[in-house]
């Protein structure tokens, strides 16, 4: 009787071990490669609060008069980004630009796309006119 119980226990352990080995690993989400950073040139302007800054007339190629400028809410990824000291200055920001379809007409600040800025370079102490005007 002891032999039969031992055999059954051994068989159960073997079946459990084989079943565990045949399990497929859990599916992981496919890794998405990070989007490349973009470099945009535009004007830093004051937003609705002292700590809110907007990136106005932001364009990839500021010399291209046909490129329409975009307005973003700036999200500074570095604590040392001197946004306040560059108010009303033209700057070049490097980072990630959110793509967002804006409603027609006047757009509220809360509806603007975000620009997650990693670095900033001063271009000019003044802002150029929007859309080359």
C-alpha positions as CSV (number, residue, x, y, z in Angstrom):
1,X,0.0,0.0,0.0
2,X,2.8,2.4,0.9
3,X,4.4,1.6,-2.5
4,X,1.2,2.5,-4.4
5,X,0.8,5.8,-2.5
6,X,4.5,6.7,-3.1
7,X,4.1,5.9,-6.8
8,X,0.9,8.0,-7.1
9,X,2.6,10.9,-5.3
10,X,5.7,10.7,-7.5
11,X,3.5,10.6,-10.7
12,X,1.6,13.7,-9.5
13,X,4.8,15.6,-8.9
14,X,6.1,14.6,-12.3
15,X,2.9,15.7,-14.0
16,X,3.0,19.0,-12.2
17,X,6.6,19.6,-13.1
18,X,6.0,18.9,-16.8
19,X,2.9,21.1,-16.8
20,X,4.9,23.9,-15.3
21,X,7.6,23.6,-17.9
22,X,5.2,23.7,-20.8
23,X,3.5,27.0,-19.7
24,X,4.2,29.9,-21.9
25,X,5.6,33.0,-20.3
26,X,3.2,35.9,-19.8
27,X,2.8,38.1,-22.8
28,X,4.6,41.5,-22.5
29,X,3.5,44.5,-24.4
30,X,5.6,45.2,-27.5
31,X,8.2,47.8,-26.7
32,X,7.7,51.0,-28.6
33,X,10.8,52.9,-29.5
34,X,10.8,56.4,-28.0
35,X,9.8,59.2,-30.3
36,X,12.7,61.3,-31.4
37,X,13.1,64.8,-29.9
38,X,12.1,67.7,-32.0
39,X,13.7,71.2,-32.0
40,X,11.3,74.1,-32.3
41,X,11.9,77.9,-32.3
42,X,9.4,80.3,-30.8
43,X,8.6,82.8,-28.1
44,X,8.2,82.2,-24.4
45,X,5.2,84.1,-23.1
46,X,3.4,84.2,-19.8
47,X,0.5,81.8,-19.3
48,X,-2.5,82.2,-17.0
49,X,-0.5,81.8,-13.8
50,X,3.0,82.9,-12.6
51,X,4.4,79.4,-13.1
52,X,2.6,78.7,-16.5
53,X,4.6,79.5,-19.6
54,X,3.5,79.2,-23.2
55,X,5.6,78.5,-26.3
56,X,4.1,80.8,-29.0
57,X,4.6,80.7,-32.7
58,X,6.7,77.5,-32.4
59,X,8.1,76.3,-35.7
60,X,10.6,73.7,-36.9
61,X,12.0,76.2,-39.4
62,X,11.6,79.8,-38.3
63,X,12.9,81.1,-41.7
64,X,10.1,79.3,-43.5
65,X,7.4,82.0,-43.8
66,X,4.8,79.4,-45.0
67,X,5.1,77.2,-41.9
68,X,2.2,77.9,-39.5
69,X,3.3,78.5,-35.9
70,X,1.9,76.5,-33.1
71,X,1.2,77.4,-29.4
72,X,2.1,74.9,-26.6
73,X,2.1,74.8,-22.9
74,X,5.7,74.4,-21.8
75,X,6.4,71.5,-19.4
76,X,10.0,72.0,-18.2
77,X,11.6,68.6,-17.6
78,X,14.6,70.2,-15.9
79,X,14.3,72.2,-12.7
80,X,16.9,74.7,-13.9
81,X,15.2,75.8,-17.1
82,X,15.2,79.6,-17.0
83,X,11.7,80.2,-18.4
84,X,11.0,83.3,-16.4
85,X,14.2,85.0,-17.4
86,X,13.5,84.3,-21.0
87,X,9.9,85.7,-21.0
88,X,9.2,87.5,-24.3
89,X,12.5,86.1,-25.8
90,X,12.8,83.9,-28.8
91,X,14.2,80.5,-27.8
92,X,14.9,77.1,-29.3
93,X,13.4,74.2,-27.3
94,X,14.4,70.6,-27.6
95,X,11.9,67.9,-26.4
96,X,8.7,66.2,-27.2
97,X,5.8,68.0,-28.8
98,X,2.3,66.6,-28.2
99,X,0.1,66.2,-31.3
100,X,-3.4,67.4,-30.6
101,X,-6.3,68.4,-32.9
102,X,-7.5,71.8,-31.7
103,X,-11.1,72.9,-31.8
104,X,-11.9,75.7,-34.3
105,X,-11.9,79.3,-33.0
106,X,-10.3,80.6,-29.9
107,X,-8.5,77.9,-28.0
108,X,-8.4,77.8,-24.2
109,X,-5.0,77.4,-22.5
110,X,-6.1,74.1,-21.0
111,X,-6.8,72.7,-24.5
112,X,-3.3,73.5,-25.9
113,X,-0.9,70.7,-26.6
114,X,2.1,70.3,-24.3
115,X,5.8,70.7,-25.2
116,X,8.0,68.7,-22.8
117,X,11.2,70.7,-22.9
118,X,14.5,69.0,-22.1
119,X,16.7,72.0,-23.1
120,X,16.5,75.6,-24.1
121,X,18.8,77.9,-26.1
122,X,18.3,81.7,-26.4
123,X,17.9,82.8,-30.0
124,X,17.0,86.5,-29.6
125,X,16.1,89.0,-26.8
126,X,12.9,89.8,-28.7
127,X,10.2,87.7,-30.3
128,X,9.7,87.8,-34.0
129,X,6.3,88.6,-35.3
130,X,3.9,85.6,-35.5
131,X,3.8,83.8,-38.8
132,X,6.4,86.1,-40.3
133,X,4.2,89.2,-40.1
